[in-house]
Structure formats: structure tokens, C-alpha cells
Amino acid sequence: MLSVCIAIMKIFQDKEETSLYGRRTRKDSVRIGVIGTLDELNSFVGLAVSGFDGGEIRQILKEVQRDLFVAGADVATPLDIAEKRQRIIHDDVKRLEDYISRLESELEPLNRFILPGGSREAAVLHICRTICRRAERSIVALKAHEELNNYVFVYINRLSDLFFVLARAANKRKGVEDEKWL
């Protein structure tokens, strides 16, 4: 009888480093922090998706989830890696800008700040916005020390704007008024 040994990678490991494309990276590095924040954001976008049975907002959020996986892989892959990897590109940013413009055209112009909230769906989208802003700050910190695809930064910047507009659109579609501050 022939015996075959198959090595299985354990899901649990007690190491302070992880591997990114063959390079050991400390788990407390800025790069890993950015990737973790993007993962957290994607999870909250999943929560936001669950609040919509269908329609345009749900479809936009599903696209964002796919983009966030690309953004995470983009951040994980240093620019000096020769292998061709999918990256965030100008077209991804443009798509968000188009969504923002279209949705804003349906909304009343703002002349005061609004409080995050309103409907449950909008409240979750505001949480996505704030996590997105944290991801943006982390990306700026990473860019200060390491090269990074600048479209990741631009995309995340536009994405936080999109979450704001989506929250307002969700409130409008639910018949809930945005609560003005002061």
C-alpha cells in the first residue's frame, strides 16, 4: 500500500509576521494595517448590502465589494513585483465619480452639515464612510514610507464621498429626512 502525505496549512498560527508575495511582513506594519482596514470596510459594506433587497444601491455596493478586494490585493503587492496583478485604475475612480454625480443630481443641495444616520441603511453607510476615511489616512501613512499605486488612494477618497451620497440617497428613498446639525 502506497502512503501519501499531504501537507495542510494550519488556519491557526502563532506568528508575528505574515507573508506577502514571498516577503515576510510584520502584522503590525502600516501595509498590513491598510489591508486590514480595507477588509473591515468590505465586511461593513456586506452589512450595508444586506439592507437592500435589490436596486441600484445594492448593485453599486456589490461592485464596491469587488473593488475593495482588488484594492487590498493592490496594497499587498508592492509595485516592484514583476508579476502582472490586477490593480485599481483610473476607470475605477471614474465609475465612482459617475455614481456620485448621478446620485447627487437626485438630492437636495446641502447648505449645512448633517448628522450621520436617518434610516438604518443610511446609518450603516455612514459607518462605511468613516471606516473608509480611516483607510484613507492609513494609505497616506503608507505612502509616506513606501511606494503605492496612487489610484488606490484616489479610489478610497472618492469611495468615502460615494458612501456619503449613498447614505443620503438611501434616506431619500426610504422617505427619511437627513437631520441637519445646528
HELIX and SHEET records of a PDB file:
HELIX    1   1 VAL A   30  VAL A   49  1                                  20    
HELIX    2   2 GLY A   55  ALA A   76  1                                  22    
HELIX    3   3 HIS A   90  GLU A  104  1                                  15    
HELIX    4   4 ARG A  120  LYS A  143  1                                  24    
HELIX    5   5 ASN A  150  LYS A  174  1                                  25    
SHEET    1   A 2 GLU A  17  LEU A  20  0                                        
SHEET    2   A 2 ARG A  23  ARG A  26 -1                                        
END                                                                             
